[in-house]
Amino acid sequence: MYSYSGFDHAFIKERNKQFRAQVERRIDGSLTEDEFKPLRLMNGLYLQLHAYMLRVAIPYGTLNGEQMRQLALIAEQFDKGYGHFTTRQNIQFNWPKLRDVPDILDALAEVEMHAIQTSGNCVRNVTADHFAGAAGDEIADPRPTAEFLRQWSTDHPEFAFLGRKFKIAVTGSETDRAVTKAHDIGLRMTRNVDGDAGYEVVVGGGLGRTPMIGKVLRTFLPEEDLLPYVESILQVYNQLGRRDNKYKARIKITVHENGIETIRDLVEERFLIQRKAFGGNDQKLFNQIEKAFAAPKFIKASLHAFFAALKEDASFHSWVDTNLSTHKNTDYSIVTISIKAHGQTPGDATADQMRVMATIAEEFAHNELRISHEQNVILPHVHKSHLPAIYTRLRNAGLATANIGLISDIIACPGMDYCALATARSIPIAQQIATRFDELKLEHNIGALKVKISGCINACGHHHVGHIGILGLDRAGIENYQITLGGDGTETAVIGERAGPGFSYDEIVPAIERLINAYLDIRLDEGETFLQTYRRLGLKPFKAALYPAEQVAAE
């Protein structure tokens, strides 16, 4: 993984020093909250419903054991003993005291971490496939590209105050595990007919109040043209993007209002100028960055213990079936650690759990961890001989729930329990759904199903691309939950279809249960997933299950 240069250390130190002075001025009253707001946002500090919240960057979701252990220390020393992993591959601390934030930033700097550009109208934390560098279906590791973009975009003077926030995601595989088509810029690594490496470039994706799937701007962009091309996109957006209405200021609206052909023409025109300006010097930096992401030295060991545990331990076998993915080395597996124990808050990990994961990574997983956009933690490189020992440690820490990709592996934003923008609760709904289907012992029978919950129309829970999406709204002071169906955040991305009227807080879980029971009745066989059934039959049978009274009236 990338290690800070001398410049990086000096840059972070100076930024933290500046912010410490700004915090002191806020505390002594020299700055009002309105004056302080743009300064704190540049350093990842929000004012939430009950307290300040610090959002810490985990660039492209990659960190090591030392960094995870430092996050645990911060959670314990400056917060309430836990952190919340987000859909942007960040971690949030929900209860820091303002006077402690500079000390937190200094503690982060000790392990080469920061909170820069995790908020504000700038290029946010660049995200990537959480299986990067390990997946068997990968064309190339996308993390060097993500780090390249991170360095280029950090404190970029032209893009520090855009019309709205700007999000970039990168995937290195045909299988899109980074939701690239729902980003302002989505990059998919590919090769042309001659075998040269490059990118498919998608622009104008995004969720929120106006959800849109991105459009292909370039089918193939040579690897060496990445920075001048991305800079050209941002320059065109910065020039054309609306600033009269923040709800229409994202690039998705710019693309929609001007048309993809016009945007393409303007970008390509600007790109000819930018490519000359860069002159290829950026490739020297990329080559240096790429060296930092060399594959670990894979080990050779007997797999006897692994196969014996599979045979003898049913719980271990169940965990292997759901929480492991195919690694490019056949003796290895990619392990997804569920931060979604039934009834717990999705994405929350205690300080003790963080330390357990840090130790496992250091001892068994080449000292690498990843945070997924689905709010779980990944061990990307695990030799199968170590899996029984890892499982035992995770089980003892409450981290061995065998539910990855199942109905209880729910994405949920913090909702009205924390967020000042939320209009409904998300966390309790996620907890109740997970608990209910665990009680029914149905989730393994249901199979692959992605449930995503947002507590307001900003869609931080990605509900638009959930197979089942739940959106919490305020209706005359009462929480109301709309259901969308058939959404997909992968390479076949599509926005879910609204099923009909919303449900009250007390009605939403029974409605989901009716929906699932209907699916189990109408699927072709146990191999047909919820999404496949929906695509085969459409909304009608599911709507009938959700609104049985309407069906009776129609008959």
KOLBALO-187032 format. One record per residue (C-alpha): residue in three letters; x, y, z. Coordinates in steps of 0.5 Angstrom, whole numbers, padded with zeros to 4 digits, always signed. Layout:
BEGIN
ALAXYZ/...
This chain:
BEGIN
MET+0000+0000+0000/TYR+0002+0007-0001/SER+0007+0010+0004/TYR+0007+0018+0006/SER+0013+0022+0003/GLY+0017+0027+0006/PHE+0012+0032+0003/ASP+0006+0028+0005/HIS+0008+0029+0012/ALA+0010+0036+0012/PHE+0003+0038+0008/ILE-0001+0034+0014/LYS+0003+0037+0019/GLU+0002+0044+0017/ARG-0006+0043+0015/ASN-0007+0040+0022/LYS-0003+0046+0025/GLN-0008+0051+0022/PHE-0014+0047+0024/ARG-0012+0047+0031/ALA-0011+0055+0031/GLN-0018+0055+0027/VAL-0021+0051+0033/GLU-0018+0055+0038/ARG-0021+0061+0035/ARG-0028+0058+0035/ILE-0028+0056+0042/ASP-0026+0063+0044/GLY-0031+0066+0040/SER-0027+0070+0035/LEU-0030+0066+0030/THR-0038+0065+0029/GLU-0040+0058+0028/ASP-0042+0060+0021/GLU-0035+0063+0020/PHE-0032+0056+0022/LYS-0037+0052+0018/PRO-0032+0052+0011/LEU-0026+0051+0015/ARG-0028+0045+0019/LEU-0031+0042+0013/MET-0025+0042+0009/ASN-0022+0038+0015/GLY-0028+0033+0015/LEU-0032+0036+0021/TYR-0039+0036+0021/LEU-0044+0039+0026/GLN-0049+0033+0027/LEU-0056+0033+0030/HIS-0053+0032+0037/ALA-0045+0033+0037/TYR-0040+0034+0032/MET-0038+0028+0027/LEU-0031+0027+0024/ARG-0031+0023+0018/VAL-0024+0020+0017/ALA-0021+0018+0010/ILE-0019+0011+0008/PRO-0017+0012+0001/TYR-0020+0007-0003/GLY-0022+0003+0003/THR-0014+0001+0004/LEU-0011+0001+0011/ASN-0006-0004+0015/GLY-0006-0006+0022/GLU-0003+0000+0025/GLN-0008+0004+0022/MET-0014+0000+0025/ARG-0011+0000+0032/GLN-0010+0007+0032/LEU-0017+0008+0030/ALA-0019+0004+0036/LEU-0015+0008+0040/ILE-0019+0014+0038/ALA-0025+0011+0039/GLU-0024+0010+0046/GLN-0020+0016+0048/PHE-0024+0021+0044/ASP-0031+0018+0043/LYS-0036+0013+0046/GLY-0031+0007+0044/TYR-0034+0005+0037/GLY-0033+0008+0030/HIS-0038+0007+0024/PHE-0036+0005+0017/THR-0039+0008+0011/THR-0041+0007+0004/ARG-0036+0012+0002/GLN-0030+0007+0005/ASN-0029+0012+0011/ILE-0030+0012+0018/GLN-0034+0017+0022/PHE-0033+0018+0030/ASN-0040+0021+0032/TRP-0038+0024+0039/PRO-0032+0028+0039/LYS-0031+0034+0043/LEU-0029+0040+0039/ARG-0023+0042+0043/ASP-0020+0034+0042/VAL-0021+0034+0034/PRO-0014+0037+0033/ASP-0011+0032+0037/ILE-0015+0027+0034/LEU-0012+0029+0027/ASP-0005+0029+0030/ALA-0006+0022+0032/LEU-0009+0020+0025/ALA-0002+0023+0022/GLU+0002+0019+0026/VAL-0001+0013+0022/GLU-0001+0017+0015/MET-0008+0018+0016/HIS-0013+0025+0015/ALA-0019+0027+0014/ILE-0018+0032+0008/GLN-0023+0033+0003/THR-0028+0028+0007/SER-0033+0034+0006/GLY-0034+0040+0002/ASN-0035+0042-0005/CYS-0029+0038-0007/VAL-0027+0032-0010/ARG-0028+0027-0004/ASN-0025+0021-0002/VAL-0023+0017-0008/THR-0027+0010-0008/ALA-0025+0003-0011/ASP-0027-0004-0011/HIS-0026-0007-0004/PHE-0023-0014-0007/ALA-0017-0010-0011/GLY-0011-0013-0012/ALA-0014-0020-0010/ALA-0020-0021-0014/GLY-0019-0027-0019/ASP-0023-0023-0025/GLU-0019-0017-0024/ILE-0016-0014-0030/ALA-0011-0010-0026/ASP-0011-0007-0019/PRO-0015+0000-0019/ARG-0012+0002-0013/PRO-0006+0006-0016/THR-0011+0009-0020/ALA-0014+0011-0014/GLU-0008+0014-0011/PHE-0006+0018-0017/LEU-0013+0021-0017/ARG-0012+0022-0009/GLN-0006+0026-0010/TRP-0008+0030-0016/SER-0014+0032-0013/THR-0012+0034-0006/ASP-0012+0041-0005/HIS-0013+0042-0012/PRO-0014+0050-0013/GLU-0019+0050-0019/PHE-0023+0044-0015/ALA-0023+0046-0008/PHE-0030+0050-0009/LEU-0034+0047-0014/GLY-0041+0048-0015/ARG-0042+0041-0011/LYS-0039+0035-0008/PHE-0035+0031-0013/LYS-0034+0023-0013/ILE-0030+0019-0017/ALA-0030+0011-0016/VAL-0025+0006-0020/THR-0026-0002-0021/GLY-0021-0006-0024/SER-0026-0012-0026/GLU-0032-0013-0031/THR-0036-0014-0025/ASP-0037-0008-0022/ARG-0036-0008-0014/ALA-0035+0000-0013/VAL-0042+0002-0016/THR-0038+0006-0021/LYS-0044+0008-0025/ALA-0047+0012-0019/HIS-0041+0017-0019/ASP-0040+0023-0022/ILE-0034+0020-0025/GLY-0034+0012-0026/LEU-0027+0009-0028/ARG-0027+0002-0030/MET-0021-0001-0032/THR-0021-0005-0039/ARG-0016-0007-0045/ASN-0017-0005-0052/VAL-0016-0010-0058/ASP-0009-0009-0058/GLY-0009-0011-0051/ASP-0007-0004-0048/ALA-0009-0002-0041/GLY-0014+0004-0040/TYR-0021+0006-0038/GLU-0028+0006-0040/VAL-0030+0013-0037/VAL-0037+0014-0034/VAL-0040+0021-0032/GLY-0046+0024-0029/GLY-0048+0018-0024/GLY-0051+0020-0018/LEU-0057+0018-0013/GLY-0060+0023-0008/ARG-0066+0027-0010/THR-0065+0026-0017/PRO-0062+0019-0018/MET-0059+0018-0025/ILE-0054+0012-0028/GLY-0048+0015-0031/LYS-0047+0015-0038/VAL-0041+0013-0042/LEU-0036+0019-0044/ARG-0031+0015-0047/THR-0031+0007-0048/PHE-0023+0007-0048/LEU-0018+0012-0045/PRO-0011+0010-0045/GLU-0008+0010-0038/GLU-0003+0015-0039/ASP-0008+0020-0041/LEU-0012+0019-0035/LEU-0010+0026-0031/PRO-0011+0031-0037/TYR-0018+0027-0039/VAL-0021+0027-0031/GLU-0018+0035-0031/SER-0022+0036-0037/ILE-0028+0033-0035/LEU-0028+0037-0028/GLN-0026+0044-0032/VAL-0032+0043-0036/TYR-0037+0041-0030/ASN-0034+0047-0026/GLN-0035+0052-0032/LEU-0042+0049-0034/GLY-0045+0047-0027/ARG-0051+0051-0024/ARG-0049+0055-0018/ASP-0056+0058-0017/ASN-0059+0052-0014/LYS-0055+0047-0010/TYR-0060+0041-0012/LYS-0059+0042-0019/ALA-0051+0043-0018/ARG-0048+0036-0019/ILE-0045+0034-0026/LYS-0051+0029-0027/ILE-0056+0035-0028/THR-0050+0038-0032/VAL-0050+0032-0037/HIS-0058+0032-0037/GLU-0059+0039-0039/ASN-0053+0039-0044/GLY-0053+0032-0047/ILE-0048+0027-0047/GLU-0046+0029-0054/THR-0045+0036-0052/ILE-0041+0034-0046/ARG-0036+0030-0050/ASP-0035+0035-0055/LEU-0033+0040-0050/VAL-0029+0035-0046/GLU-0025+0032-0052/GLU-0024+0040-0054/ARG-0021+0041-0047/PHE-0017+0035-0047/LEU-0013+0036-0053/ILE-0010+0043-0049/GLN-0009+0039-0042/ARG-0005+0033-0045/LYS+0000+0038-0048/ALA+0000+0042-0041/PHE+0001+0035-0038/GLY+0007+0033-0043/GLY+0007+0026-0040/ASN+0010+0028-0033/ASP+0005+0025-0029/GLN+0007+0018-0031/LYS+0013+0019-0027/LEU+0009+0020-0021/PHE+0004+0014-0023/ASN+0010+0009-0024/GLN+0012+0011-0017/ILE+0006+0010-0014/GLU+0004+0003-0018/LYS+0011+0000-0014/ALA+0007+0001-0008/PHE+0002-0004-0009/ALA+0006-0010-0011/ALA+0002-0016-0009/PRO+0005-0019-0002/LYS+0009-0025-0002/PHE+0004-0031-0002/ILE+0006-0037+0002/LYS+0005-0044+0001/ALA+0002-0049+0007/SER-0002-0055+0007/LEU-0009-0054+0007/HIS-0011-0060+0011/ALA-0013-0056+0017/PHE-0018-0052+0013/PHE-0021-0058+0010/ALA-0022-0062+0016/ALA-0025-0056+0019/LEU-0030-0056+0014/LYS-0032-0063+0015/GLU-0032-0062+0022/ASP-0035-0056+0024/ALA-0042-0054+0021/SER-0042-0047+0023/PHE-0035-0046+0020/HIS-0037-0049+0014/SER-0043-0044+0014/TRP-0039-0038+0015/VAL-0034-0040+0009/ASP-0040-0041+0004/THR-0042-0034+0005/ASN-0036-0030+0007/LEU-0031-0032+0003/SER-0030-0030-0005/THR-0025-0033-0010/HIS-0018-0030-0010/LYS-0013-0030-0016/ASN-0009-0035-0012/THR-0012-0041-0011/ASP-0009-0043-0004/TYR-0012-0036-0002/SER-0019-0033+0000/ILE-0022-0026+0000/VAL-0025-0026+0007/THR-0031-0021+0008/ILE-0032-0020+0016/SER-0039-0018+0017/ILE-0040-0012+0021/LYS-0048-0014+0021/ALA-0049-0018+0027/HIS-0056-0019+0027/GLY-0060-0013+0031/GLN-0053-0009+0031/THR-0052-0002+0028/PRO-0050-0004+0021/GLY-0042-0001+0020/ASP-0041+0000+0027/ALA-0035-0003+0030/THR-0032-0003+0037/ALA-0025-0001+0039/ASP-0024-0008+0042/GLN-0027-0011+0035/MET-0022-0006+0031/ARG-0016-0009+0035/VAL-0018-0016+0034/MET-0019-0015+0026/ALA-0012-0011+0026/THR-0008-0017+0030/ILE-0011-0022+0025/ALA-0009-0018+0019/GLU-0002-0017+0022/GLU-0002-0025+0024/PHE-0005-0028+0018/ALA-0007-0023+0012/HIS-0001-0020+0010/ASN-0002-0014+0014/GLU-0008-0011+0009/LEU-0015-0009+0011/ARG-0020-0006+0006/ILE-0027-0003+0008/SER-0032-0004+0003/HIS-0038+0001+0001/GLU-0043-0004+0004/GLN-0040-0003+0011/ASN-0036-0009+0012/VAL-0029-0010+0013/ILE-0025-0015+0008/LEU-0018-0019+0009/PRO-0016-0019+0002/HIS-0011-0024+0002/VAL-0012-0030+0007/HIS-0008-0037+0006/LYS-0014-0042+0007/SER-0010-0046+0012/HIS-0011-0040+0017/LEU-0018-0039+0016/PRO-0020-0044+0022/ALA-0016-0040+0027/ILE-0019-0033+0024/TYR-0026-0036+0024/THR-0025-0037+0032/ARG-0022-0031+0033/LEU-0028-0027+0030/ARG-0033-0031+0033/ASN-0030-0030+0040/ALA-0031-0022+0038/GLY-0038-0022+0035/LEU-0035-0022+0028/ALA-0037-0028+0025/THR-0044-0027+0023/ALA-0045-0032+0016/ASN-0049-0027+0013/ILE-0045-0023+0007/GLY-0050-0022+0001/LEU-0056-0024+0005/ILE-0062-0020+0007/SER-0059-0018+0014/ASP-0053-0016+0011/ILE-0056-0009+0010/ILE-0053-0002+0008/ALA-0056+0003+0012/CYS-0054+0011+0014/PRO-0054+0013+0021/GLY-0061+0016+0020/MET-0065+0021+0025/ASP-0061+0018+0031/TYR-0055+0022+0029/CYS-0056+0026+0022/ALA-0059+0033+0022/LEU-0061+0032+0015/ALA-0065+0026+0016/THR-0072+0025+0016/ALA-0073+0018+0019/ARG-0070+0013+0023/SER-0065+0008+0019/ILE-0062+0004+0024/PRO-0068+0001+0028/ILE-0071-0001+0021/ALA-0064-0005+0019/GLN-0064-0008+0026/GLN-0071-0010+0026/ILE-0071-0013+0019/ALA-0064-0017+0021/THR-0067-0020+0027/ARG-0074-0022+0024/PHE-0071-0026+0019/ASP-0066-0029+0023/GLU-0072-0031+0028/LEU-0075-0034+0022/LYS-0069-0038+0020/LEU-0070-0036+0012/GLU-0064-0032+0010/HIS-0060-0037+0007/ASN-0066-0040+0004/ILE-0068-0033+0001/GLY-0061-0033-0002/ALA-0057-0027-0005/LEU-0061-0020-0003/LYS-0059-0013-0002/VAL-0063-0009+0002/LYS-0061-0001+0003/ILE-0064+0004+0007/SER-0063+0011+0007/GLY-0066+0016+0012/CYS-0067+0022+0007/ILE-0067+0023+0000/ASN-0060+0025+0000/ALA-0059+0017-0001/CYS-0053+0016+0003/GLY-0056+0009+0004/HIS-0056+0008-0003/HIS-0063+0005-0003/HIS-0064+0007-0010/VAL-0059+0001-0012/GLY-0062-0004-0007/HIS-0066-0010-0010/ILE-0070-0008-0004/GLY-0069+0000-0003/ILE-0072+0003+0003/LEU-0073+0011+0004/GLY-0075+0014+0010/LEU-0079+0021+0010/ASP-0083+0025+0014/ARG-0090+0026+0013/ALA-0093+0031+0017/GLY-0089+0029+0023/ILE-0090+0022+0022/GLU-0084+0017+0019/ASN-0086+0014+0013/TYR-0082+0009+0009/GLN-0082+0008+0001/ILE-0080+0002-0002/THR-0077+0001-0009/LEU-0075-0005-0012/GLY-0071-0008-0017/GLY-0065-0003-0016/ASP-0058-0005-0018/GLY-0051-0002-0017/THR-0047-0007-0021/GLU-0044-0007-0028/THR-0052-0008-0030/ALA-0054-0002-0026/VAL-0061+0001-0026/ILE-0065+0005-0021/GLY-0070+0002-0017/GLU-0078+0002-0018/ARG-0082+0005-0013/ALA-0087+0000-0011/GLY-0093+0005-0009/PRO-0095+0009-0002/GLY-0090+0009+0004/PHE-0091+0005+0010/SER-0091+0007+0017/TYR-0085+0005+0022/ASP-0089+0000+0025/GLU-0092-0003+0018/ILE-0085-0003+0014/VAL-0082-0009+0017/PRO-0089-0013+0016/ALA-0089-0011+0009/ILE-0082-0013+0008/GLU-0084-0020+0010/ARG-0090-0020+0006/LEU-0085-0018+0000/ILE-0080-0024+0001/ASN-0086-0029+0002/ALA-0088-0027-0004/TYR-0082-0028-0008/LEU-0081-0035-0004/ASP-0087-0037-0007/ILE-0086-0035-0014/ARG-0079-0036-0016/LEU-0077-0041-0021/ASP-0073-0045-0016/GLU-0068-0044-0010/GLY-0063-0042-0015/GLU-0067-0036-0018/THR-0065-0030-0014/PHE-0070-0024-0012/LEU-0067-0019-0017/GLN-0068-0025-0022/THR-0075-0026-0020/TYR-0076-0019-0021/ARG-0073-0018-0027/ARG-0077-0024-0030/LEU-0084-0022-0027/GLY-0084-0014-0026/LEU-0087-0010-0021/LYS-0094-0013-0021/PRO-0094-0019-0016/PHE-0089-0016-0011/LYS-0094-0010-0011/ALA-0100-0015-0010/ALA-0096-0017-0004/LEU-0094-0011-0001/TYR-0102-0008-0002/PRO-0106-0014-0001/ALA-0112-0009+0001/GLU-0112-0006-0006/GLN-0111-0013-0009/VAL-0118-0015-0006/ALA-0121-0008-0008/ALA-0119-0009-0015/GLU-0122-0016-0015/
